[in-house]
Amino acid sequence: GVVTFDAQGIIESFNLAASAMFGFAPAEIIGRSAAQLVYDPDSHFEEDYLRHRFSSSRPGVANISREVQARRKDGGLFPVHLSVSRIFRNGQSHRIAIVRDITQQRHDQEEIRRLAFFDPLTGLPNRRLLMDRLKQAVATSARTNKHGALMFLDLDHFKLLNDTRGHDVGDLRLQHTAARLTACVRDGDSVARLGGDEFVVLLEALSPNSTDAATQAESVASKLLDAFTAPYSLNDYIHQGTTSIGIVLFMGERDSIDELLKKADLAMYQGKSAGRNTARFFDPAMQAAVAEYDAREKDLRRGIAMREFVLHYQIQINGAGETTGVEALVRWNHARQGLITPAHFIALAEQTGCILELGQQVLEAACAQMVAWAAQPSGKARWTMAVNVSASQFAQPHFVATVSQALAQTGANPHLLKLELTESILVHDIEDVVTKMTALKAMGVGFSLDDFGTGYSSLSYLKRLPLDQLKID
């Protein structure tokens, strides 16, 4: 398109190519401002700008040559390359603009980029883009001192599916796999297809602690394995497929990118050797740590299911040395290892969510003990019972109902029950805390704040909480 306009930006001529491009007939646009043809937030086509831009230029020299967004008659925008030069006609200075529609060029560039960096079948980043992202991830890891993880995935028995059902079904499996992988990772993580049935997941910003980072990576791997267990519907053929995953952790640039891929690949083959449908770490020590964590979690769940946890009671006395109550202390009476103290299982119970069921068992057992003592002709009938409650327990929406249920089922006296909370509950929703405590207080349940002074440590909230006791650390 060719458009001419005067020093004030008023259009003087508009050729047929420009008409086709912008949707204006020459008669509609001649005499109007050229600024309306260009979407330019910086107002580069205002009169003062044009006057300044061409004030000392030589005739015929392109003073503006750049890519801008042009605006059609219907308001639609499209990319153009704009070249504006100054010309003289009858002693007057005018401008001539050469406008080239570069929509197809932009599309071609994007297509070239897509073919260069993305897998055409799945739409995932290809090996080239993965290597670039991995290089950046390694550098970021070195700067932030946070671990990253590289996962190498290979579909189990994929060749058999291709050979028996055809490549069109195999391609569908690859596309479904890509979708499931993408759904399982965070926005900041990367999923790529290396080729064939090989995929890679890149996790970033994991814990600085290697054991914690391994646990985080293993958690994602478990999520991926679970995602692959659901059947695939491939052209009316229901396919049950699994995958093997190799994992390698990295921090900084101790290993080259090729070395990381090699280690993850090797770990994946270790997984296949172990029976497929599994994840393995390259580092034997790391693999052992994750395996130990898994074994401990399974053992903990088994112990809770078998009700192996028992209560011991520590007496509480007043200033005169008289026993006024007890605090319930949980112990794990392990089938093989004997009595285990809370230091060895409470943190694991918190991390795995087992603390909810364990906490309920403890509360019910403590209430049952209160009822048993109440039936004895001794001073124990008047003892208070302190039971520790974790922050995650207290945060449950139905916590008040679970306490009420334990009291109702056992027939325990709520006025003798004292729930021990820690300051960690106060860093969340203080209004929710006050509401729950007030509801329980109305039933007669008392409250003690444990380890006071080690956490939140603000005296201001004490005025709002219906506390009976502070236990100062």
N, C-alpha and C positions, 0 to 999 in steps of 0.2 A: 504494500500500500504506500502511496505517496500523498503527503498532506503538506500544504504550505500555509503559513500564517504570518501575520505581521509582528512588529516588535511588541505589541500589546497582547499577543497570543490569540488574535481573532483569525479564524480559519478563512483562507482566501480560495483554496482549491482542494478538491477531494476526488481522487481518481476512482475508477470502477473497482479496482482490487481492494481499495480501502472501504468502499461501500459494501462489498461482499463480506469483508472481514468484520466490520463494525455493525452492519445492519442499518446504516443511515443512507438514505438517498442524498446525493450532493446538495440538492436544494434544501434539505432539512438541516444540514449541519453547517453549510457555508454562512459566515457571519456570526457564528457562535464561538465560544471560547474552546480552545484546544484542550484545556485542562479537564473537560468532562470526558475525554477519551481515555484518560489515564487514571488508574487508582493509585494515588500517591500520597500516603499519610504525611510525608514531609513537605507537601505543597511545593514541590520543585518546579511546578509550571505556573506559579503566580508571576504576575507582571514584573515585579521588582527582581525576582530571581532571574528571569530571562534577560532583563536589561543588564544586570550585573554580569551574567554568564557570557554575553556576547559583546560587551562594551568595547573590548580591545582585540577581538579575534580577527584573524584574516579571513577573507571570503573563501568559501568552499571547504574550510577546515571543520571536521566534525567535532563540535565541542561537547556534545552529549552522546555517549555510546554505551548503552547498558541494557540489561534485561529488566523489564518492569511488568506490572500487571495492567493490562488494558481492560477497558470497560465497554461492553457492547450496548446497543440501544436498549435491550431488554434488561440491562443491569448485570448480566453475566460477566464474569472475569475470565481472562485467558492470558497466558504468558506471551510476551512479544520481545523481540530485540529492537530497540529504538535507537536510531542514529539521526541526530539533528545537526544541520550545518547552516551557516549564514550565507545568504546570497544577496546580490544587489540587482535591483531592477528599476529602471528609470530614476536612478540616483537614490532610491530608497532601500533601506535594509529590510530584508525579509528572511524567514527561516523555512527550510525545507526538511521535512521529517520522512525518513525511510522506515517503514514499519514492517517487520517480518514476524508472522505468526510462528511461534516455536513450540506449539502444543505437541506436535508429533515428535519433535526432537526431544522434548522433555520425557515423553512417554518412552521413546527408544532408550534414553539414558537410564531411566528407571528399570526398564526391562533388562538392559545390559548389566546393571548392578544386581538385579534379582538373580540373573543367571550366574553371575560371578560369585555371589555370596550365599545363595539359598538353594536348597534342594528342590527341584521342580516337582517332585512327586508329593512330598509331605509339607512343603512350605517352611521347613525348619532351616536354621543356619546350616551351611555345609562345613566341610573340614577347614576350608580357608578362613571363613569367618570365626569358627570355633578357635582356631589357633591364635587369631588376633585377640579374641576375648580372653582366652586363657593367659596370653602374655600380659594383658592388662590386669587380670585377676591376681597373677603372681606378683606384679609390681605393687598393686594395692595392698596385698597381704603383707609384703615387706614393710610398707609405710605404716600400716595400722596395727601390725603385730597381731592380726587375727588369722585364724586358720581358714583355708578353703578346702574343698573336697572335689575330686574328680571321680565320677562314676562311669564305668564302662559297661554297657548293657548289650547282651547278645540274646536274640530270641531262640528259645529252645526248640529244636526240631523244625526250624523254618524251612529248610531245604526239602523236607518230606512234604510239607504243605504245598510248596511250589510245584514239586514233581507230581503230586497226586491230584491237585485241584487246579493247577494252572497259574500262570503269572498274574493274571488279572485278580484272582483271589488273594495271591500273595501281596500284590500291591495294596489291596484294600486293608489287609492285616497291618501293613506298614503305616498306612494313613491313620488307622484306628489307634495304633501304638503311639504315634506322634501326638494325637489328641489327648490320650490318657496321660502321657508323660507331662505335657504342658499343663494339664489340670492339677498335677500333683506338686508342682514346685512354686516357689515364691516369685513375685514379679521381677525381683532383681537377679534371679538365677537364670541359667541358660540351658536350653535343650538343643542338641544338634544331631544330625544324622551323618555318620561318617561314610556310609555307603553300605549296600547290601542290607543285612538285618542288624547292623551295628549302630547303636545310638550312644550318645554321651550326655550326661547331666553335669553341669558345673555349678557347684554351690559356693557362695561367697559369704564373708562376714560371719563365720562361725566363731565359737568361743576361743579366746587366747589359750585356754587350757586344753592340752591335747586330748585328755580323756573325755572331757565334756564335748569337745568338737567331734570326737569319734561317736559319742552317743547321739549327738544331733544328726550326724550323717547317717548313722544306722537307723534312726527314726524315719528319715526320708526314704531310705532304701526299703524299709518295711512297708511304708505307705505305697511305694511303687509296686512291690511284690503283690500286695493286696489288690491294687488296681488291675493287675494282669490276670488275676484269678477269675474275674467275671468273664463269662462266655463272649465270644465275638460273633456277630451276625454278619456273614460275608456272602452276599448274593444268595440268600436263602440257605446257606450252609452254616451251621452252628459249630464254631471252632473253639476248643478249649486249649488255650496256650499259656505258657509260662516263660519266664526269662531268668537269666543268670546275671548277677551284678558283681562287678569288681570295684573296690573303692580304694582310693589312695588319698591321704591327707597331705596338704602342703602348707608351708608358711615361709614366705620369702622365696629366694631364688637358689635354694640348696640343690634342687634338681632342675634339669633342663625340661622344657615343655615336652620334648620327645620322650624323655625318661619318665615323666609322669604318666603319659599315655601308655608307655610300655608296662609300667608297674600296675596300672589299673587293668590293663588287658590281661596281664598274668594273674592278677587276683580274680578276674572273672573266670578264667579257666580253672582256677582252684575251686570256684563255686560249682562249675560244671562237673568237676571230678567228685565233688561231695554229694552229687545226686541231682543237680539242677534245681531251679526254682528257689535259689538262695542267694545271699549276698556275702561276700568275703572281703576283708581288708587285706591289703598287700603286706602291711607290717604285722608280723606274727604276734608281737607284744600287744599291738592295738587290737588285733583280732581276739586275742585272749581276754583283754579287758572288756570288750563288748560282749563276748560269750559269757564272761563271768557275771556281768550286769544282767544279761538275759536270764541266766540260771538263777541268780538271786531273786529277780522279780518273780519268776515262776514258782520258786520255793516259797516266797512270801505269800503269794496268792493261794498256794496249796495250804500253807499254815493257817491262813485266815479261814479258808473253806473248812479245814479240819478242826477249827476252833482250838488251836494249840496255844493261844495267848491267854495268860492268866494274870490275875491282879495280886500284887503285894500291897501292904498298907503301911504307910509311915505315919506315926502318931504326931499330933499337934497338941502342944500344951500351952497353958496360960502362965501368967507371972507367978502363980502359986505352985506351979509344977503339976497341976491337974490336967489330965487328958480331956480335951474338948472335942476332938475329932481326928480324922485321918485324911491323908491324901492317897488316892489310888494311883499306884505305879504299875505300868504294864510290863510284863516279862514274856518272852517267847519261850515256851517249853518245847523246844525243837525235838522232833522224833529221834534224830540221830545225834545232834550236837548238845543236847541238854539245855540248860537255862541260858538265854541270851538277853543281854541288857538293851534298853532302847537306843543307846548310842550306835548300835550296829544295824538298826532297821527302821528307825523313825524317819530319817532323811530319805531313805529309799521309798518308804510308804508315801511320803509327801510328793516325791518326784513322779511316782507311778499312779497316783490317785487312789492307792489302796487305803490311804489314811481315812477316807470317808467310811468305808465298811468297818475298818478296825476301830475307829473312834466310836461308832455306834455299838459295836460289841462291848467295848470298855464301859460305855455309859450304862448299857443294860445290865452288865455284870455288877457294876457298882451299886445300882439301884436294888438289884436282887440281894446283895449283901446287906444293904441298909434294912431291908425287910426282915432278913434272917436275924440280925442283931436286935431288931425291935421286939422280936418274940422271946428274947432271953431276959431273965430277971437280973439284969446287971446295968451298969451305967452306960453300956454301949448303945442302948436304945436312944440316948440323947446325943450321941456323937454326930457331928456334921461329916459329910462326905465330899471331899474336893476332887473334882474330875477335870483333867486338862482337856482343853478344846483347841484344835488347830485353827489357824486363820482360814484355811480352805473349807473346813467343816462349817465354821460360823458363817461363811459367805454363801452357803447353799440357801436357795430361796425358801426351802421347807425346814430350815433348822429348828425353828420354834416348834413346829409340828412333831419333829422327830424326838425332841426332848419330852414334849407332852405325852407322846406315845409310849416312851420308855417308862415314864412315871405311872401312866395308867395301866400298862401291862403288868408291872411288878407290884403296884400298890404302894410304892415308896412315898414317904412324906416329902413333898417339894421344899418345905421350909428347912430341911436338913441337907439339901443338895446345894453344893457351891461349885459353880463352873469357873475354872481358872483360865483366863484369857491372857494372851500376850499383846504387847503394844503393836505388833505387826498388823493386827486387825484394824488399827486406827489410820493407816495410811491409805485406806481405800475409801469407801463411802461412809463417812461418819454419821450421816443421817440414817442410813440403813442399820448401822451398829446400835444407835440410840433406840430406834424403833424396836429391834429384836430384843434388846436388853430390857426395855420397858415392859414388853409383852411377857417375857419370862418372869420378870420381877413381880408382875401382877399375879402370877401363879404361886409366888412364894419362894422362887429360886433365888439364891444369892450369887454374888459375883466377887471374884478376886482377880486383881491384875498382877500377873506373874512377871518376874524379871524386871520390875519397874526401874527405869533409869538407864536401861541398855539400848533402847530403841528410839521411839518417837520423842519421849521425854519432854512433853509440853504439859505444864500444869494447867493450862487454860481448858483443856478438854475434860479434866477431872470434874469440873463443875457440872458438866452435862451428862456424865455417866453415872448410873445408879450402882455405884460400887460399895461393897461392904469391907473390902480389905485390900491393902497394897502389900505386895511382897517385894521388898526392896533388895535388889541384887547386891 
